Every structure is written in structure tokens, then in C-alpha cells.
């Protein structure tokens, strides 16, 4: 409206909103202005990033991965960080300080009906899920979720299966938001092993796999799960993390693979 055009940015659900352009962006985290030379300060920086929709989740995951590596050193809260970890944190901070430069449209532009596509992936460092809404002329990033890999090492196929479980919860969140009338839901993974587990009967597998396959099959039909080539999988960013904003500006992250 005419009144909105004169308004400055305002806060909503942890995000910033610019009424004049109808765009959302993240506020600059408060922790970015303080030194990150100790474990306590590193935790303060990562914790100050509030990304409720996961719009920059790969950037946040990178910080969480660094926190895990700091935790593994066993140093105290106020002890000085090892130089290699401190330098990696300092290299990451400029991207964190500039998160407000990334703008996302508030209006999805999907129309009344849309399909939902969820991409999942895992690496030795973490795993993640990215959800897109797709209509006739529009593909838009709706939501993303990431997790750091457990401290106790597990195999990559099992991490891929964890990303599939995460994907089902991410889609469940999106569906409960009732943004549009959803016509179809599709899940995409580049792990042939995880897809084979999902398409099989849970009792065929050992306990870890069986429990998670059963959880996935309670929420989805195995026919909804498909294979995507690794190069086309945008969730690759959500499983490895990024230390700059450039990957988050690409069409692959914002709109998924070109064929979507």
C-alpha cells in the first residue's frame, strides 16, 4: 500500500521485513561484533544467528561444524582457541556479518496449488534437507534443516538415511504451515543405498536402519522417493556447510536444479 512504501524495515518472526520491496532478510547477528578467540565466544557467535526458515542453513552449519571441532579439542570455555580453528572462524565471520545482504521474497508466488520437492544429502561433517515449492512457473525455497554429524562416527550410508528422516520432518513442517494446496510431495536423494533401504521392508535390516526406515515409511510412501544425481542435489550445500555467501546466491540453492 501507499502507507507501506514509506515504512522502514520491521521485525517479524526473527526475520527483518522491508515493506517497500516486500522482501525478508536476516538481521546481523549480535555476536559478530565481538572477538571469537575462545570457546565461549565462538559459541556466542554461532548461537546469535537466528535463521528460523533455514534460508542460510549451510552457512550456519559451517559454524556448528567448527564448534564441534572446538569441542573435540577439550579446551576450557575461556581458553584460547587453537590457531587453525581461530583463523577459520575469522574467515567465516565476514559472511555472517553480511547475511543481511541476502534478500528473499516474502510472497512465494506459487498460486493456489503447488507440488513440494525435498532434497536430502549427507557428508562426514553433517546432513541436511532442503524443501522447494513448485508451481507451473515458479520454484521457490521454502525451508531447510541441517544437523551436524554425531560425534561417534557412523557410516556414510547411515548418515544418508538420517538425512532422509530429517527430510520427512522438514516436509511435515512445511505441510502444517498450509502455505498452498499441495498436490504432490516428492523426495530426492543421491544415495542408492538409503533409497534401497527405504523401498524395502524394515524387518530385513539391522536395528539402526530398521527403526529409521520404519519411521520414514510411516510418513511417506516408498514410491515418493527418487534418485537425483549428486551434481544436481542442492542439499549438498546443506550437508557440507559453506563459509561464504556466494553459494547461497546461486540458482541451485534458491530454486533447486534447473530441471525442477
LUMGUDREN-743049 format. One record per residue: x, y, z of N, C-alpha, C in turn; residue in three letters. Coordinates in steps of 0.001 Angstrom, whole numbers, padded with zeros to 6 digits, always signed. Layout:
N
XYZXYZXYZALA ...
This chain:
260
+000838-001193+000000+000000+000000+000000+000867+001233+000000UNK +000219+002401-000173+000982+003646-000155+001613+003899+001190UNK +000909+003508+002269+001463+003691+003611+002711+002851+003809UNK +002706+001617+003258+003839+000719+003446+005098+001237+002771UNK +004931+001951+001647+006085+002400+000897+006949+003348+001710UNK +006351+003993+002679+007123+004917+003497+007706+004279+004731UNK +007387+003013+004963+007853+002349+006170+009281+001860+006002UNK +010046+001864+007091+011358+001247+007099+011190-000215+007470UNK +012292-000914+007540+012218-002341+007851+011632-002575+009232UNK +011038-003746+009394+010460-004121+010684+010739-005587+010945UNK +010605-005996+012185+010899-007374+012540+009659-008243+012514UNK +009820-009494+012084+008727-010457+012114+009308-011863+012213UNK +008950-012587+013294+009389-013970+013495+010906-014146+013378UNK +011643-013209+013942+013093-013328+013925+013745-012860+012645UNK +012937-012522+011631+013461-012004+010374+013223-010500+010309UNK +013847-009859+009332+013575-008461+009039+012744-008404+007762UNK +011845-007441+007692+010955-007311+006540+010978-005879+006053UNK +011197-005728+004741+011176-004415+004117+009863-004267+003353UNK +008866-003558+003909+007558-003450+003263+007601-002855+001858UNK +008497-001909+001623+008528-001234+000321+008857-002186-000818UNK +009684-003205-000548+010039-004188-001580+009431-005560-001303UNK +008787-005703-000132+008193-006974+000285+009224-008101+000289UNK +010396-007803+000855+011468-008786+000950+011845-009035+002409UNK +012290-010251+002677+012758-010624+004011+014276-010800+003978UNK +014903-010575+005117+016332-010821+005248+016654-011027+006720UNK +017815-011565+007000+018218-011825+008380+018929-010622+008970UNK +018673-010380+010234+019380-009313+010934+020822-009734+011174UNK +021721-008763+011231+023122-009059+011522+023242-009627+012931UNK +023813-010821+013095+023926-011427+014422+024724-010547+015380UNK +024270-010493+016614+024932-009640+017607+026339-010111+017923UNK +026594-011411+017855+027896-011941+018235+029010-011633+017262UNK +028667-011095+016079+029691-010883+015063+030618-009731+015417UNK +030194-008862+016321+030989-007689+016675+032004-007961+017783UNK +031977-009151+018371+032898-009469+019463+033980-010433+018983UNK +035148-010431+019605+036214-011355+019210+035775-012807+019410UNK +036311-013700+018598+035971-015124+018729+037251-015912+019002UNK +037924-015539+020092+039205-016171+020400+039102-017238+021472UNK +037891-017479+021996+037707-018528+022994+036505-019393+022610UNK +036398-020528+023258+035288-021435+023003+033947-020777+023344UNK +033903-020043+024450+032671-019376+024865+032234-018346+023836UNK +033160-017563+023325+032818-016526+022349+032427-017137+021003UNK +033055-018244+020646+032679-018934+019402+031245-019428+019493UNK +030884-019995+020642+029514-020452+020847+028545-019275+020802UNK +028930-018150+021385+028072-016970+021365+027806-016480+019953UNK +028823-016541+019096+028656-016092+017716+027691-016996+016963UNK +027919-018300+017031+027059-019244+016299+025623-019176+016817UNK +025467-019051+018127+024132-019021+018729+023368-017741+018407UNK +024075-016690+018015+023410-015416+017748+022772-015360+016363UNK +022999-016390+015537+022397-016423+014197+021013-017063+014313UNK +019980-016295+014018+018611-016801+014128+018032-016940+012726UNK +017998-018168+012234+017557-018458+010872+016409-019457+010938UNK +015228-018978+011277+014096-019854+011585+013650-020692+010388UNK +013837-020193+009163+013401-020928+007978+014539-021706+007299UNK +015742-021576+007826+016870-022290+007223+017297-021707+005895UNK +017047-020430+005675+017380-019806+004396+018887-019755+004157UNK +019668-019705+005236+021130-019714+005115+021712-020880+005915UNK +020983-021969+005985+021399-023095+006832+022806-023626+006517UNK +023266-023652+005246+024642-024127+005019+025696-023259+005700UNK +025448-021951+005763+026387-021054+006435+026389-021309+007938UNK +025209-021529+008507+025092-021818+009932+025724-023170+010254UNK +025523-024155+009375+026099-025477+009602+027620-025408+009682UNK +028221-024578+008843+029681-024441+008878+030136-024006+010272UNK +029428-023060+010863+029766-022615+012215+029585-023721+013236UNK +028532-024511+013088+028292-025612+014021+029355-026694+013888UNK +029816-026930+012661+030899-027891+012449+032168-027413+013144UNK +032457-026120+013034+033623-025567+013731+033479-025718+015241UNK +032267-025477+015765+032033-025652+017197+032310-027082+017629UNK +031883-028036+016810+032125-029439+017146+033620-029739+017176UNK +034363-029178+016219+035805-029393+016191+036473-028741+017406UNK +035970-027586+017802+036497-026937+019014+036207-027805+020234UNK +034998-028362+020304+034612-029209+021427+035531-030431+021534UNK +035928-030980+020386+036778-032175+020377+038157-031903+020975UNK +038594-030642+020951+039919-030337+021496+039963-030472+023009UNK +038780-030363+023653+038723-030500+025108+039188-029281+025874UNK +039361-028144+025215+039820-026943+025922+038686-026353+026767UNK +039055-025512+027740+038073-024877+028607+037331-023755+027897UNK +036262-023266+028564+035423-022235+027953+036194-020957+027662UNK +037127-020601+028527+037840-019334+028368+039254-019501+027834UNK +039595-020719+027437+040931-020950+026882+041002-020428+025453UNK +042193-020025+025048+042400-019540+023685+042231-020687+022675UNK +041581-020389+021572+041367-021399+020541+042681-021733+019833UNK +042832-022974+019383+043978-023290+018522+043968-022377+017297UNK +045125-022020+016810+045238-021023+015745+044477-021421+014484UNK +044505-022702+014114+043827-023097+012880+042315-022907+012978UNK +041744-023210+014148+040304-023032+014326+039939-021554+014451UNK +040786-020793+015127+040516-019360+015263+040536-018677+013893UNK +041489-019051+013040+041580-018424+011723+040400-018807+010839UNK +039913-020031+010975+038745-020440+010195+037490-019688+010639UNK +037383-019455+011946+036264-018658+012449+036332-017224+011933UNK +037528-016654+011949+037689-015278+011482+037382-015177+009986UNK +037718-016213+009224+037426-016209+007786+035934-016334+007512UNK +035223-016963+008442+033778-017178+008306+032980-015946+008722UNK +033507-015143+009645+032770-014016+010221+032315-012968+009200UNK +033105-012613+008183+032611-011616+007219+031316-012037+006525UNK +031188-013324+006234+029951-013807+005612+028786-013687+006591UNK +029036-013999+007865+027992-013883+008885+027565-012424+009042UNK +028533-011531+009016+028237-010105+009172+027419-009557+008007UNK +027503-010232+006847+026837-009723+005637+025546-010464+005308UNK +025011-011249+006234+023804-012032+005915+022623-011139+005526UNK +022607-009913+006016+021518-009004+005677+021483-008618+004207UNK +022585-008867+003482+022615-008521+002058+021837-009523+001211UNK +021522-010686+001787+020726-011685+001069+019249-011367+001265UNK +018536-011133+000194+017114-010787+000257+016276-011941-000302UNK +015170-012225+000373+014270-013302-000033+012856-012745-000149UNK +012144-013065-001230+010780-012537-001373+009851-013112-000314UNK +009050-012243+000309+008072-012749+001278+006948-013488+000563UNK +006497-012916-000561+005418-013539-001326+006004-014662-002183UNK +005501-015874-002000+006078-017032-002679+005754-017065-004163UNK +004601-016547-004556+004244-016534-005967+003921-017898-006543UNK +003468-018817-005695+003200-020181-006143+001772-020379-006653UNK +000896-019419-006416-000504-019635-006761-001193-020451-005675UNK -002343-021016-006006-003136-021737-005008-002692-023193-004841UNK -002077-023771-005886-001661-025163-005822-000188-025296-006203UNK +000489-026241-005551+001909-026454-005844+002317-027844-005399UNK +003383-028351-005979+003976-029596-005502+005169-029246-004609UNK +005517-030164-003744+006639-029972-002817+007721-030994-003135UNK +008959-030507-003240+010100-031376-003525+011141-031196-002435UNK +011541-032298-001820+012523-032271-000740+013786-033005-001170UNK +014925-032338-001087+016215-032930-001417+016993-033167-000120UNK +017628-034324-000008+018388-034653+001199+019793-035108+000810UNK +020732-034923+001734+022110-035341+001472+022864-035413+002791UNK +023989-036115+002760+024826-036244+003961+026289-036272+003566UNK +027121-035837+004483+028571-035952+004352+029112-036397+005699UNK +030420-036569+005780+031014-036961+007061+030882-035856+008107UNK +030638-034614+007663+030536-033479+008570+029114-033223+009060UNK +028114-033487+008203+026740-033185+008579+025751-033712+007562UNK +024487-033423+007787+023452-033836+006849+022332-032802+006860UNK +021572-032760+005759+020558-031725+005657+019455-032057+004685UNK +018406-031234+004721+017258-031359+003831+016840-029977+003378UNK +016468-029859+002108+016037-028593+001530+014700-028812+000824UNK +013717-027961+001109+012364-028135+000581+012015-026975-000348UNK +011501-027312-001533+011087-026315-002514+009608-026472-002843UNK +008975-025355-003125+007619-025357-003650+007689-025145-005153UNK +006934-025925-005916+006997-025868-007377+005591-025712-007942UNK +005386-024661-008727+004142-024476-009457+004484-024357-010939UNK +003525-024006-011753+003724-024005-013200+004891-023129-013626UNK +005015-021971-013042+006035-021025-013484+007046-020639-012408UNK +006965-021260-011246+007786-020807-010122+008371-021975-009344UNK +009637-021837-008944+010267-022745-007986+010876-021870-006896UNK +010524-022134-005641+010981-021254-004564+011424-022074-003354UNK +012501-021629-002728+012988-022249-001491+012016-021965-000359UNK +011515-023020+000280+010556-022866+001370+011196-023010+002743UNK +012080-024006+002873+012557-024358+004212+013779-025256+004082UNK +014662-025173+005042+015838-026043+005074+016192-026369+006514UNK +016765-027547+006694+017122-028008+008026+018453-028754+007940UNK +019343-028532+008902+020637-029216+008899+020970-029763+010281UNK +021851-030732+010290+022348-031297+011540+023840-031603+011381UNK +024597-031436+012451+025992-031854+012466+026036-033365+012662UNK +026961-034031+011988+027105-035476+012151+027432-035802+013606UNK +026959-036952+014113+027231-037319+015508+028724-037418+015793UNK +029092-037151+017044+030495-037273+017435+030994-038706+017261UNK +030137-039674+017571+030510-041068+017369+030376-041382+015881UNK +031478-041726+015226+031430-041939+013773+030461-043056+013380UNK +029675-042797+012336+028839-043825+011732+029057-043782+010230UNK +028651-044822+009547+028923-044938+008116+028162-043870+007334UNK +028687-043539+006156+028041-042538+005308+026636-042965+004874UNK +026402-044239+004498+025026-044635+004159+024043-044410+005307UNK +024486-044635+006542+023595-044392+007683+023342-042902+007880UNK +024366-042083+007615+024160-040636+007669+023177-040200+006584UNK +023273-040822+005415+022323-040521+004338+020901-040888+004776UNK +020765-041977+005493+019444-042375+005983+018927-041367+007014UNK +019826-040857+007849+019426-039816+008806+018938-038563+008081UNK +019574-038250+006954+019120-037088+006181+017721-037327+005623UNK +017392-038577+005297+016045-038902+004819+015011-038708+005929UNK +015360-039110+007136+014469-038890+008288+014271-037391+008501UNK +015361-036638+008410+015278-035185+008563+014386-034577+007483UNK +014477-035134+006264+013654-034642+005169+012169-034813+005438UNK +011787-035950+006011+010364-036168+006302+009849-035168+007339UNK +010671-034838+008341+010239-033866+009352+010190-032457+008767UNK +011113-032143+007826+011104-030832+007187+009839-030647+006353UNK +009471-031676+005590+008257-031597+004780+007027-031523+005672UNK +007024-032275+006758+005893-032242+007689+005683-030823+008218UNK +006778-030130+008534+006681-028745+008995+006057-027856+007926UNK +006535-027998+006676+006026-027173+005577+004540-027430+005342UNK +004134-028704+005372+002731-029034+005125+001824-028464+006214UNK +002303-028459+007442+001497-027936+008549+001329-026416+008465UNK +002196-025761+007705+002077-024308+007557+000920-023914+006646UNK +000416-024876+005840-000725-024618+004937-000482-023400+004045UNK +000693-023328+003452+001025-022192+002586+000197-022211+001302UNK +000053-023396+000721-000732-023582-000507-001372-024967-000446UNK -002238-025244-001386-002771-026592-001517-001718-027444-002221UNK -001197-028436-001511-000114-029271-002039-000707-030428-002840UNK -000295-030527-004089-000821-031573-004974+000009-032849-004922UNK +001323-032726-004758+002221-033885-004717+003410-033574-003817UNK +004003-034621-003268+005237-034480-002494+006246-035495-003010UNK +007435-035025-003327+008499-035890-003828+009753-035704-002978UNK +010470-036803-002770+011723-036789-002013+012846-037260-002929UNK +014001-036581-002814+015135-036876-003685+016402-037098-002864UNK +017114-038182-003168+018385-038488-002506+019371-038999-003554UNK +020653-038721-003352+021654-039261-004280+022297-040541-003741UNK +021736-041078-002645+022256-042307-002050+021425-043513-002497UNK +022004-044354-003337+021313-045562-003794+021069-046526-002629UNK +022000-046554-001681+021861-047465-000535+020668-047051+000324UNK +020583-045761+000671+019471-045287+001501+018135-045512+000794UNK +018085-045294-000514+016841-045495-001261+016444-046976-001271UNK +017439-047866-001377+017147-049298-001340+016594-049699+000020UNK +017152-049127+001095+016624-049412+002436+015171-048954+002544UNK +014892-047736+002078+013545-047169+002203+012520-047982+001418UNK +012925-048529+000290+011999-049270-000561+011846-050734-000124UNK +012590-051135+000914+012500-052499+001416+011701-052571+002711UNK +011408-053776+003147+010689-053981+004406+011646-053751+005578UNK +011244-052987+006594+012143-052669+007707+012725-053901+008401UNK +011950-054978+008504+012442-056148+009239+013637-056811+008569UNK +013926-056438+007337+015063-057027+006626+016390-056454+007105UNK +016340-055309+007790+017573-054609+008122+017883-054694+009621UNK +019111-054341+009979+019500-054314+011387+018806-053158+012093UNK +018889-053151+013423+018058-052273+014250+018152-050807+013862UNK +019364-050270+013712+019533-048851+013399+018784-048498+012124UNK +019008-049261+011079+018370-048990+009790+016879-049279+009860UNK +016516-050385+010476+015106-050786+010532+014241-049724+011219UNK +014715-049195+012320+013925-048195+013053+013708-046932+012234UNK +014726-046513+011533+014608-045272+010755+013821-045483+009469UNK +013974-046625+008852+013159-046933+007674+011681-046994+008057UNK +011395-047606+009192+010007-047687+009658+009442-046288+009898UNK +010254-045393+010484+009803-044025+010734+009531-043297+009420UNK +010386-043508+008431+010198-042868+007126+008944-043398+006445UNK +008738-044706+006520+007588-045314+005852+006267-044979+006539UNK +006318-044589+007813+005095-044134+008482+004633-042784+007937UNK +005590-041986+007455+005283-040626+006996+005182-040516+005476UNK +005811-041436+004762+005861-041335+003310+005626-042700+002683UNK +005337-042695+001395+005254-043929+000615+006589-044112-000107UNK +007154-045317-000124+008443-045517-000794+008462-045031-002241UNK +007303-045032-002909+007252-044579-004301+007532-043083-004434UNK +007451-042344-003324+007731-040909-003360+009222-040608-003398UNK +010045-041621-003132+011488-041420-003047+012141-041752-004381UNK +012992-040828-004855+013642-040984-006145+015122-040624-006043UNK +015855-041055-007043+017295-040769-007083+017554-039489-007863UNK +018486-038666-007347+018929-037460-008033+020453-037515-008137UNK +021029-037186-009291+022496-037150-009398+023080-036169-008385UNK +024233-036519-007847+024849-035674-006826+025074-034244-007273UNK +025448-034052-008552+025710-032699-009053+024446-031845-009089UNK +023282-032469-009117+022012-031737-009166+021373-031556-007795UNK +022012-032071-006771+021397-032078-005449+021751-030817-004658UNK +020803-029887-004473+021110-028661-003721+021384-028917-002244UNK +020935-030078-001733+021169-030398-000326+022642-030686-000050UNK +023449-030787-001103+024888-030962-000916+025458-029811-000094UNK +024955-028600-000328+025410-027436+000448+024988-027569+001908UNK +023795-028122+002125+023247-028246+003481+023883-029386+004254UNK +024685-030207+003607+025339-031309+004311+026814-031031+004594UNK +027404-030104+003845+028830-029820+003995+029102-028467+004634UNK +028156-027533+004492+028353-026193+005009+029156-025332+004049UNK +028996-024024+004154+029747-023077+003329+030263-021955+004225UNK +031391-021370+003841+031969-020286+004646+031868-018933+003957UNK +031057-018860+002891+030831-017587+002212+029384-017529+001738UNK +028936-016357+001318+027551-016187+000877+027350-016548-000589UNK +028414-016634-001358+028272-016826-002798+027462-018061-003171UNK +027696-019244-002550+026890-020416-002917+025400-020242-002629UNK +025063-019371-001666+023663-019162-001305+022952-018189-002236UNK +023715-017574-003140+023125-016670-004125+022839-017374-005444UNK +023249-018630-005561+023109-019351-006826+021679-019835-007032UNK +021331-020033-008281+020004-020549-008617+019812-021952-008054UNK +020893-022728-007992+020795-024097-007485+020277-024113-006050UNK +020734-023182-005211+020267-023126-003831+018878-022492-003732UNK +018673-021407-004434+017421-020660-004314+016265-021322-005041UNK +016545-022058-006122+015473-022611-006948+015640-024094-007274UNK +016658-024740-006715+016846-026158-006989+017463-026394-008353UNK +017589-027645-008766+018178-027960-010082+017329-027373-011209UNK +017961-027101-012339+017284-026406-013436+016076-027162-013962UNK +016117-028505-013897+015012-029297-014440+013777-029290-013538UNK +013920-028775-012320+012787-028792-011382+011684-027867-011847UNK 
